Amino acid sequence: MASTTDAAMAALDVAQKNLDKTLAQAPSPSLSWVQPWSPDLVQFLAIGVLLFSFAALILATALLWRTGAPAHHVLRVFGVITILGFSALLLVIGYSNEQLTPIVGLFGAIAGYLLGKDPKTKEDE
């Protein structure tokens, strides 16, 4: 009985050493992983998102000014465009999930506050 246990333990030790040797020879995943975006591409996309958001704000300003929209409509439109622009910017810049999740949650809370139901006033009718 002792000899079969010793033989099994010896075979297990040999298998473990072979596994350790194989793992030591394999390239580590962190070294073989390549970042798909270059810093120049990230900079280009970030500037593009900022310019698009700025153009949307200018267009919204022109349209709201022509219609004579009340202040709460202006606040809603500007708030939503700004939140969408900054969220897209953060997404392009590429923070990790641990950093991005609370920021997007905060933006969602602000958007919910801005778009929440408000009582109808005489001006809206």
HELIX and SHEET records of a PDB file:
HELIX    1   1 ALA A    2  GLN A   25  1                                  24    
HELIX    2   2 PRO A   29  SER A   32  1                                   4    
HELIX    3   3 PRO A   39  THR A   67  1                                  29    
HELIX    4   4 ALA A   71  ILE A   93  1                                  23    
HELIX    5   5 ASN A   97  LEU A  115  1                                  19    
END                                                                             
